[in-house]
């Protein structure tokens, strides 16, 4: 089996798996949105048992981690991506995925209107509803799609493995941070991550379409970003 066919099968399988997960949770939450599910309570109790006192190590660690699913971090990543890609198809797909996942998340929050965990147990304030988790949606899309983009870049193995490890770890860490901080249930973050990964898989398919049809391959910005080899040749 060819590498491209294997990748296509994995992307399709990812979409199907995430879709089934999301649809199943959506149906359950729709009918049982008033009370947390048994698995929500079990994971919540475990998280609360290990988080210690507010303003301790766990508080500050997960307050930092949760920011990697925040919109400020998204803006930073978009800015870096715009500079690096010169606003080519990779940047367009990244921005499109962020917008699409945000629209879906906001729409679902309004549709389900699930209450967040009780106020007394929250370690940070949130004004929106609970299902699905917006931070988990953002992390699920952003970091899985960055892994895909780096996979297709001409970097050495160490750089790629480092990016894979960091991005791969950030998705579950951001998800768990929302539970530790007392602002989401387990099913919220699972549904959020599934939504983000579905959008990511869609953008992966669009990536191949752009590559095959040479769409925006040159980028909209025109500055020259020389390689190390080109800089060395210029100096000589």
C-alpha positions as CSV (number, residue, x, y, z in Angstrom):
1,X,0.0,0.0,0.0
2,X,1.4,3.4,-1.0
3,X,2.2,6.1,1.6
4,X,-0.4,8.5,0.2
5,X,-3.1,5.9,0.3
6,X,-2.2,5.0,3.9
7,X,-2.4,8.7,4.9
8,X,-5.7,9.1,3.2
9,X,-7.1,6.0,5.0
10,X,-5.9,7.4,8.3
11,X,-7.5,10.8,7.7
12,X,-10.8,9.2,6.7
13,X,-10.7,6.9,9.8
14,X,-9.9,9.9,12.0
15,X,-12.9,11.8,10.7
16,X,-15.2,8.8,11.2
17,X,-13.9,8.0,14.7
18,X,-14.2,11.6,15.8
19,X,-17.6,12.0,14.2
20,X,-19.0,8.8,15.9
21,X,-17.5,10.0,19.3
22,X,-19.0,13.5,18.9
23,X,-22.4,12.3,17.8
24,X,-22.7,9.8,20.6
25,X,-21.7,12.3,23.2
26,X,-24.0,14.9,21.7
27,X,-27.0,12.7,21.9
28,X,-26.2,11.7,25.5
29,X,-25.6,15.2,26.6
30,X,-28.7,16.5,24.9
31,X,-30.9,14.2,27.0
32,X,-28.9,14.3,30.2
33,X,-27.5,17.8,30.2
34,X,-28.8,18.8,33.6
35,X,-26.7,16.3,35.6
36,X,-23.1,15.2,35.0
37,X,-22.7,11.7,33.7
38,X,-21.1,9.0,35.9
39,X,-17.8,9.2,33.9
40,X,-17.8,13.0,34.4
41,X,-18.1,12.6,38.1
42,X,-15.4,9.9,38.3
43,X,-12.9,12.0,36.3
44,X,-13.8,15.1,38.1
45,X,-13.3,13.5,41.5
46,X,-9.9,12.1,40.5
47,X,-8.8,15.6,39.2
48,X,-10.0,17.3,42.3
49,X,-8.2,14.7,44.5
50,X,-4.8,15.5,43.0
51,X,-5.0,19.2,42.3
52,X,-4.2,20.3,45.9
53,X,-4.8,23.8,47.1
54,X,-5.6,26.8,44.9
55,X,-2.5,28.8,44.0
56,X,-0.3,25.8,44.5
57,X,1.9,24.1,41.8
58,X,-1.0,22.4,40.0
59,X,-2.9,25.6,39.8
60,X,-0.1,27.6,38.1
61,X,1.0,24.7,35.9
62,X,-2.4,24.1,34.5
63,X,-3.3,27.8,34.3
64,X,-0.2,28.0,32.0
65,X,-1.2,24.9,30.0
66,X,-4.8,26.0,29.5
67,X,-3.5,29.2,27.7
68,X,-2.3,27.0,24.9
69,X,-5.9,26.5,23.9
70,X,-6.8,30.2,24.3
71,X,-7.3,32.7,21.5
72,X,-4.3,34.7,22.4
73,X,-2.1,31.7,21.7
74,X,-4.0,31.2,18.4
75,X,-3.3,34.7,17.4
76,X,0.4,34.2,18.1
77,X,0.5,31.0,16.1
78,X,-1.3,32.6,13.2
79,X,1.2,35.5,13.2
80,X,4.2,33.2,13.2
81,X,2.5,31.1,10.5
82,X,1.8,34.2,8.3
83,X,5.5,35.1,8.5
84,X,6.8,31.6,7.8
85,X,4.4,30.6,5.0
86,X,4.1,34.1,3.4
87,X,0.3,33.5,3.7
88,X,0.2,30.6,1.3
89,X,-2.3,27.7,1.3
90,X,-0.9,26.4,4.6
91,X,-1.7,29.6,6.4
92,X,-5.1,29.9,4.7
93,X,-6.1,26.4,5.8
94,X,-4.8,27.0,9.4
95,X,-6.9,30.2,9.6
96,X,-9.9,28.5,7.9
97,X,-9.8,25.6,10.4
98,X,-9.6,28.0,13.4
99,X,-12.6,30.0,12.2
100,X,-14.6,26.9,11.3
101,X,-13.9,25.1,14.6
102,X,-14.8,28.4,16.5
103,X,-18.1,28.8,14.6
104,X,-19.0,25.2,15.3
105,X,-18.1,25.4,19.0
106,X,-20.1,28.6,19.6
107,X,-23.1,27.2,17.8
108,X,-23.0,24.0,19.8
109,X,-22.6,25.9,23.1
110,X,-25.7,27.9,22.3
111,X,-27.6,24.7,21.2
112,X,-26.8,22.6,24.3
113,X,-26.5,25.4,27.0
114,X,-25.0,22.9,29.4
115,X,-24.1,24.3,32.8
116,X,-20.5,24.3,33.9
117,X,-19.4,22.6,37.1
118,X,-20.4,24.3,40.4
119,X,-19.0,27.7,40.9
120,X,-17.4,26.9,44.3
121,X,-15.0,24.3,42.6
122,X,-13.8,26.5,39.8
123,X,-10.3,27.9,39.8
124,X,-11.0,30.4,37.1
125,X,-14.0,32.3,35.8
126,X,-15.8,31.5,32.5
127,X,-18.9,33.1,31.1
128,X,-20.0,30.7,28.4
129,X,-21.7,27.4,28.6
130,X,-19.9,24.1,29.1
131,X,-20.5,21.7,26.1
132,X,-18.2,21.4,24.2
133,X,-15.0,22.8,25.5
134,X,-13.7,25.6,23.3
135,X,-10.1,25.3,24.5
136,X,-10.2,21.6,23.7
137,X,-11.7,22.3,20.3
138,X,-8.9,24.8,19.6
139,X,-6.2,22.5,20.8
140,X,-7.6,19.5,19.0
141,X,-7.6,21.3,15.7
142,X,-4.5,23.5,16.0
143,X,-1.9,21.0,17.3
144,X,-3.0,18.0,15.2
145,X,-2.9,20.2,12.1
146,X,0.5,21.6,13.0
147,X,1.8,18.0,13.3
148,X,0.4,17.3,9.8
149,X,2.0,20.5,8.4
150,X,5.4,19.7,10.0
151,X,5.2,16.2,8.7
152,X,5.2,17.6,5.1
153,X,8.1,20.1,5.8
154,X,11.7,19.5,5.0
155,X,13.0,19.4,8.6
156,X,15.4,16.9,10.1
157,X,14.1,14.0,12.2
158,X,15.0,15.6,15.6
159,X,13.0,18.8,14.8
160,X,10.0,16.8,13.6
161,X,10.0,14.4,16.6
162,X,10.3,17.4,19.0
163,X,7.3,19.2,17.4
164,X,5.3,15.9,17.3
165,X,6.0,15.3,21.0
166,X,5.1,18.9,22.1
167,X,2.0,19.2,20.0
168,X,0.9,15.6,20.8
169,X,1.2,16.3,24.5
170,X,-0.5,19.7,24.5
171,X,-3.8,18.3,23.3
172,X,-4.5,16.0,26.3
173,X,-2.8,18.4,28.7
174,X,-5.1,21.3,27.6
175,X,-8.1,19.0,27.9
176,X,-7.2,17.9,31.4
177,X,-6.4,21.4,32.4
178,X,-10.0,22.3,31.9
179,X,-11.1,19.6,34.3
180,X,-8.4,20.4,36.9
181,X,-9.4,24.1,36.8
182,X,-13.0,23.1,37.5
183,X,-14.6,24.7,34.4
184,X,-15.5,21.6,32.3
185,X,-16.6,18.0,32.5
186,X,-14.8,15.1,30.9
187,X,-17.5,14.7,28.2
188,X,-17.1,18.5,27.4
189,X,-13.4,18.1,26.6
190,X,-13.7,14.8,24.7
191,X,-16.4,16.3,22.5
192,X,-14.3,19.5,22.0
193,X,-11.2,17.6,21.0
194,X,-13.2,15.4,18.6
195,X,-14.7,18.5,17.0
196,X,-11.2,20.1,16.5
197,X,-9.7,16.9,15.1
198,X,-12.6,16.5,12.7
199,X,-11.9,20.0,11.4
200,X,-8.2,19.2,11.2
201,X,-8.8,16.1,9.1
202,X,-11.0,18.1,6.8
203,X,-8.1,20.7,6.4
204,X,-5.7,17.8,5.7
205,X,-7.9,16.7,2.8
206,X,-8.0,20.3,1.5
207,X,-4.2,20.5,1.9
208,X,-3.8,17.7,-0.6
209,X,-6.2,19.4,-2.9
210,X,-4.2,22.6,-2.8
211,X,-0.9,20.8,-3.4
212,X,-2.3,18.8,-6.3
213,X,-3.8,21.9,-7.9
214,X,-1.0,24.3,-7.1
215,X,-3.4,26.7,-5.2
216,X,-1.7,29.6,-3.4
217,X,1.6,27.8,-3.4
218,X,3.6,31.0,-3.7
219,X,1.9,32.9,-0.9
220,X,0.3,36.4,-0.9
221,X,3.3,38.1,0.7
222,X,6.4,38.6,-1.4
223,X,9.4,38.9,0.9
224,X,12.3,36.5,0.3
225,X,13.3,34.1,3.1
226,X,16.7,32.7,2.1
227,X,17.9,29.3,3.2
228,X,21.2,28.9,5.1
229,X,22.7,27.5,1.9
230,X,21.7,30.6,-0.1
231,X,23.0,32.9,2.6
232,X,26.4,31.1,2.6
233,X,26.6,31.4,-1.2
234,X,25.8,35.1,-1.0
235,X,28.6,35.7,1.6
236,X,31.1,33.8,-0.6
